[in-house]
Amino acid sequence: MPSSRIKLREFLGSTAGKRSRPGASEPREPAALQAYWDVVAMIPAGKVSTYGEVARMAGFPGRARQAGKAMRLVPPGMHLPWHRVVGAGGRIVFPKSSASFREQARRLRSEGVRVTQGRVDRGALL
């Protein structure tokens, strides 16, 4: 079992029922969140995966946005390799001027992934 397992019941008690906007697609079941997190935990250093591929591997094909929502719900201290998940075509999804963009690019480069103009090298995609 990956080390990303946490006590979801305790975590979800503070987030249950909260939605970012009416009708927003989000994982509602603790098992769904855990499925996304387990897939991300298995992405090896030096490789990346897209949100769509994470969703497919978690058993939710076509739910890339839901995978993104699951990544936003990662509790502090879980230490998931969030930086190894990118948008379609290998694009870093954060705005280029943001601290998150710079941090993701820095972490990927430290693992040997080439990042050029906000996109990762195709060879790094799983």
VOMI-365182 format. One record per residue (C-alpha): residue number from 1; residue in three letters; x, y, z. Coordinates in pm, whole numbers. Layout:
<pt><num>NUM</num><residu>Ala</residu><x>X</x><y>Y</y><z>Z</z></pt>
...
REM end
This chain:
<pt><num>1</num><residu>Met</residu><x>0</x><y>0</y><z>0</z></pt>
<pt><num>2</num><residu>Pro</residu><x>149</x><y>342</y><z>-94</z></pt>
<pt><num>3</num><residu>Ser</residu><x>249</x><y>572</y><z>190</z></pt>
<pt><num>4</num><residu>Ser</residu><x>-12</x><y>824</y><z>74</z></pt>
<pt><num>5</num><residu>Arg</residu><x>-283</x><y>649</y><z>279</z></pt>
<pt><num>6</num><residu>Ile</residu><x>-428</x><y>876</y><z>544</z></pt>
<pt><num>7</num><residu>Lys</residu><x>-734</x><y>866</y><z>766</z></pt>
<pt><num>8</num><residu>Leu</residu><x>-978</x><y>989</y><z>503</z></pt>
<pt><num>9</num><residu>Arg</residu><x>-1276</x><y>987</y><z>735</z></pt>
<pt><num>10</num><residu>Glu</residu><x>-1104</x><y>1244</y><z>958</z></pt>
<pt><num>11</num><residu>Phe</residu><x>-993</x><y>1458</y><z>663</z></pt>
<pt><num>12</num><residu>Leu</residu><x>-1325</x><y>1447</y><z>481</z></pt>
<pt><num>13</num><residu>Gly</residu><x>-1512</x><y>1548</y><z>793</z></pt>
<pt><num>14</num><residu>Ser</residu><x>-1375</x><y>1899</y><z>737</z></pt>
<pt><num>15</num><residu>Thr</residu><x>-1442</x><y>1907</y><z>361</z></pt>
<pt><num>16</num><residu>Ala</residu><x>-1756</x><y>1696</y><z>318</z></pt>
<pt><num>17</num><residu>Gly</residu><x>-2032</x><y>1879</y><z>139</z></pt>
<pt><num>18</num><residu>Lys</residu><x>-1813</x><y>2176</y><z>38</z></pt>
<pt><num>19</num><residu>Arg</residu><x>-1813</x><y>2256</y><z>-331</z></pt>
<pt><num>20</num><residu>Ser</residu><x>-1621</x><y>2519</y><z>-518</z></pt>
<pt><num>21</num><residu>Arg</residu><x>-1926</x><y>2613</y><z>-726</z></pt>
<pt><num>22</num><residu>Pro</residu><x>-2272</x><y>2467</y><z>-786</z></pt>
<pt><num>23</num><residu>Gly</residu><x>-2254</x><y>2162</y><z>-1010</z></pt>
<pt><num>24</num><residu>Ala</residu><x>-1876</x><y>2133</y><z>-982</z></pt>
<pt><num>25</num><residu>Ser</residu><x>-1742</x><y>1790</y><z>-1066</z></pt>
<pt><num>26</num><residu>Glu</residu><x>-1563</x><y>1651</y><z>-766</z></pt>
<pt><num>27</num><residu>Pro</residu><x>-1494</x><y>1314</y><z>-615</z></pt>
<pt><num>28</num><residu>Arg</residu><x>-1747</x><y>1251</y><z>-339</z></pt>
<pt><num>29</num><residu>Glu</residu><x>-1633</x><y>917</y><z>-207</z></pt>
<pt><num>30</num><residu>Pro</residu><x>-1322</x><y>867</y><z>5</z></pt>
<pt><num>31</num><residu>Ala</residu><x>-1240</x><y>566</y><z>-213</z></pt>
<pt><num>32</num><residu>Ala</residu><x>-1237</x><y>785</y><z>-525</z></pt>
<pt><num>33</num><residu>Leu</residu><x>-1001</x><y>1037</y><z>-368</z></pt>
<pt><num>34</num><residu>Gln</residu><x>-775</x><y>758</y><z>-249</z></pt>
<pt><num>35</num><residu>Ala</residu><x>-776</x><y>599</y><z>-595</z></pt>
<pt><num>36</num><residu>Tyr</residu><x>-647</x><y>922</y><z>-751</z></pt>
<pt><num>37</num><residu>Trp</residu><x>-388</x><y>970</y><z>-479</z></pt>
<pt><num>38</num><residu>Asp</residu><x>-267</x><y>610</y><z>-508</z></pt>
<pt><num>39</num><residu>Val</residu><x>-208</x><y>652</y><z>-882</z></pt>
<pt><num>40</num><residu>Val</residu><x>-14</x><y>976</y><z>-831</z></pt>
<pt><num>41</num><residu>Ala</residu><x>195</x><y>814</y><z>-556</z></pt>
<pt><num>42</num><residu>Met</residu><x>308</x><y>550</y><z>-809</z></pt>
<pt><num>43</num><residu>Ile</residu><x>443</x><y>793</y><z>-1070</z></pt>
<pt><num>44</num><residu>Pro</residu><x>820</x><y>739</y><z>-1063</z></pt>
<pt><num>45</num><residu>Ala</residu><x>1073</x><y>1019</y><z>-1033</z></pt>
<pt><num>46</num><residu>Gly</residu><x>1172</x><y>1159</y><z>-1371</z></pt>
<pt><num>47</num><residu>Lys</residu><x>835</x><y>1074</y><z>-1526</z></pt>
<pt><num>48</num><residu>Val</residu><x>507</x><y>1264</y><z>-1552</z></pt>
<pt><num>49</num><residu>Ser</residu><x>147</x><y>1177</y><z>-1620</z></pt>
<pt><num>50</num><residu>Thr</residu><x>-147</x><y>1384</y><z>-1735</z></pt>
<pt><num>51</num><residu>Tyr</residu><x>-460</x><y>1447</y><z>-1530</z></pt>
<pt><num>52</num><residu>Gly</residu><x>-653</x><y>1244</y><z>-1787</z></pt>
<pt><num>53</num><residu>Glu</residu><x>-420</x><y>947</y><z>-1756</z></pt>
<pt><num>54</num><residu>Val</residu><x>-434</x><y>965</y><z>-1375</z></pt>
<pt><num>55</num><residu>Ala</residu><x>-815</x><y>957</y><z>-1397</z></pt>
<pt><num>56</num><residu>Arg</residu><x>-808</x><y>660</y><z>-1635</z></pt>
<pt><num>57</num><residu>Met</residu><x>-565</x><y>465</y><z>-1418</z></pt>
<pt><num>58</num><residu>Ala</residu><x>-777</x><y>540</y><z>-1109</z></pt>
<pt><num>59</num><residu>Gly</residu><x>-1078</x><y>387</y><z>-1282</z></pt>
<pt><num>60</num><residu>Phe</residu><x>-1250</x><y>710</y><z>-1385</z></pt>
<pt><num>61</num><residu>Pro</residu><x>-1184</x><y>752</y><z>-1759</z></pt>
<pt><num>62</num><residu>Gly</residu><x>-1275</x><y>1093</y><z>-1899</z></pt>
<pt><num>63</num><residu>Arg</residu><x>-1260</x><y>1263</y><z>-1559</z></pt>
<pt><num>64</num><residu>Ala</residu><x>-942</x><y>1469</y><z>-1583</z></pt>
<pt><num>65</num><residu>Arg</residu><x>-1105</x><y>1762</y><z>-1405</z></pt>
<pt><num>66</num><residu>Gln</residu><x>-1204</x><y>1534</y><z>-1121</z></pt>
<pt><num>67</num><residu>Ala</residu><x>-840</x><y>1423</y><z>-1094</z></pt>
<pt><num>68</num><residu>Gly</residu><x>-744</x><y>1790</y><z>-1067</z></pt>
<pt><num>69</num><residu>Lys</residu><x>-999</x><y>1841</y><z>-793</z></pt>
<pt><num>70</num><residu>Ala</residu><x>-861</x><y>1540</y><z>-606</z></pt>
<pt><num>71</num><residu>Met</residu><x>-514</x><y>1695</y><z>-628</z></pt>
<pt><num>72</num><residu>Arg</residu><x>-646</x><y>2020</y><z>-478</z></pt>
<pt><num>73</num><residu>Leu</residu><x>-791</x><y>1819</y><z>-189</z></pt>
<pt><num>74</num><residu>Val</residu><x>-461</x><y>1656</y><z>-92</z></pt>
<pt><num>75</num><residu>Pro</residu><x>-418</x><y>1729</y><z>278</z></pt>
<pt><num>76</num><residu>Pro</residu><x>-103</x><y>1899</y><z>402</z></pt>
<pt><num>77</num><residu>Gly</residu><x>161</x><y>1652</y><z>507</z></pt>
<pt><num>78</num><residu>Met</residu><x>61</x><y>1379</y><z>260</z></pt>
<pt><num>79</num><residu>His</residu><x>376</x><y>1437</y><z>48</z></pt>
<pt><num>80</num><residu>Leu</residu><x>234</x><y>1327</y><z>-286</z></pt>
<pt><num>81</num><residu>Pro</residu><x>453</x><y>1396</y><z>-589</z></pt>
<pt><num>82</num><residu>Trp</residu><x>194</x><y>1644</y><z>-721</z></pt>
<pt><num>83</num><residu>His</residu><x>451</x><y>1801</y><z>-949</z></pt>
<pt><num>84</num><residu>Arg</residu><x>454</x><y>1487</y><z>-1166</z></pt>
<pt><num>85</num><residu>Val</residu><x>99</x><y>1554</y><z>-1290</z></pt>
<pt><num>86</num><residu>Val</residu><x>58</x><y>1789</y><z>-1587</z></pt>
<pt><num>87</num><residu>Gly</residu><x>-215</x><y>1894</y><z>-1827</z></pt>
<pt><num>88</num><residu>Ala</residu><x>-286</x><y>1753</y><z>-2171</z></pt>
<pt><num>89</num><residu>Gly</residu><x>12</x><y>1759</y><z>-2401</z></pt>
<pt><num>90</num><residu>Gly</residu><x>254</x><y>1785</y><z>-2108</z></pt>
<pt><num>91</num><residu>Arg</residu><x>163</x><y>2142</y><z>-2018</z></pt>
<pt><num>92</num><residu>Ile</residu><x>209</x><y>2282</y><z>-1668</z></pt>
<pt><num>93</num><residu>Val</residu><x>-140</x><y>2409</y><z>-1589</z></pt>
<pt><num>94</num><residu>Phe</residu><x>-51</x><y>2689</y><z>-1348</z></pt>
<pt><num>95</num><residu>Pro</residu><x>-14</x><y>3045</y><z>-1482</z></pt>
<pt><num>96</num><residu>Lys</residu><x>345</x><y>3105</y><z>-1594</z></pt>
<pt><num>97</num><residu>Ser</residu><x>390</x><y>3395</y><z>-1354</z></pt>
<pt><num>98</num><residu>Ser</residu><x>275</x><y>3198</y><z>-1048</z></pt>
<pt><num>99</num><residu>Ala</residu><x>485</x><y>3055</y><z>-768</z></pt>
<pt><num>100</num><residu>Ser</residu><x>318</x><y>2716</y><z>-826</z></pt>
<pt><num>101</num><residu>Phe</residu><x>436</x><y>2714</y><z>-1189</z></pt>
<pt><num>102</num><residu>Arg</residu><x>793</x><y>2793</y><z>-1086</z></pt>
<pt><num>103</num><residu>Glu</residu><x>787</x><y>2531</y><z>-808</z></pt>
<pt><num>104</num><residu>Gln</residu><x>653</x><y>2258</y><z>-1035</z></pt>
<pt><num>105</num><residu>Ala</residu><x>910</x><y>2336</y><z>-1306</z></pt>
<pt><num>106</num><residu>Arg</residu><x>1189</x><y>2343</y><z>-1046</z></pt>
<pt><num>107</num><residu>Arg</residu><x>1087</x><y>2007</y><z>-898</z></pt>
<pt><num>108</num><residu>Leu</residu><x>1057</x><y>1844</y><z>-1239</z></pt>
<pt><num>109</num><residu>Arg</residu><x>1396</x><y>1975</y><z>-1350</z></pt>
<pt><num>110</num><residu>Ser</residu><x>1553</x><y>1847</y><z>-1027</z></pt>
<pt><num>111</num><residu>Glu</residu><x>1432</x><y>1500</y><z>-1131</z></pt>
<pt><num>112</num><residu>Gly</residu><x>1584</x><y>1535</y><z>-1478</z></pt>
<pt><num>113</num><residu>Val</residu><x>1266</x><y>1627</y><z>-1668</z></pt>
<pt><num>114</num><residu>Arg</residu><x>1320</x><y>1889</y><z>-1938</z></pt>
<pt><num>115</num><residu>Val</residu><x>1073</x><y>2176</y><z>-1914</z></pt>
<pt><num>116</num><residu>Thr</residu><x>1062</x><y>2421</y><z>-2204</z></pt>
<pt><num>117</num><residu>Gln</residu><x>814</x><y>2707</y><z>-2225</z></pt>
<pt><num>118</num><residu>Gly</residu><x>586</x><y>2545</y><z>-1969</z></pt>
<pt><num>119</num><residu>Arg</residu><x>580</x><y>2200</y><z>-2131</z></pt>
<pt><num>120</num><residu>Val</residu><x>761</x><y>1884</y><z>-2031</z></pt>
<pt><num>121</num><residu>Asp</residu><x>960</x><y>1677</y><z>-2276</z></pt>
<pt><num>122</num><residu>Arg</residu><x>737</x><y>1413</y><z>-2438</z></pt>
<pt><num>123</num><residu>Gly</residu><x>984</x><y>1143</y><z>-2335</z></pt>
<pt><num>124</num><residu>Ala</residu><x>895</x><y>1202</y><z>-1970</z></pt>
<pt><num>125</num><residu>Leu</residu><x>526</x><y>1119</y><z>-2020</z></pt>
<pt><num>126</num><residu>Leu</residu><x>416</x><y>776</y><z>-1905</z></pt>
REM end
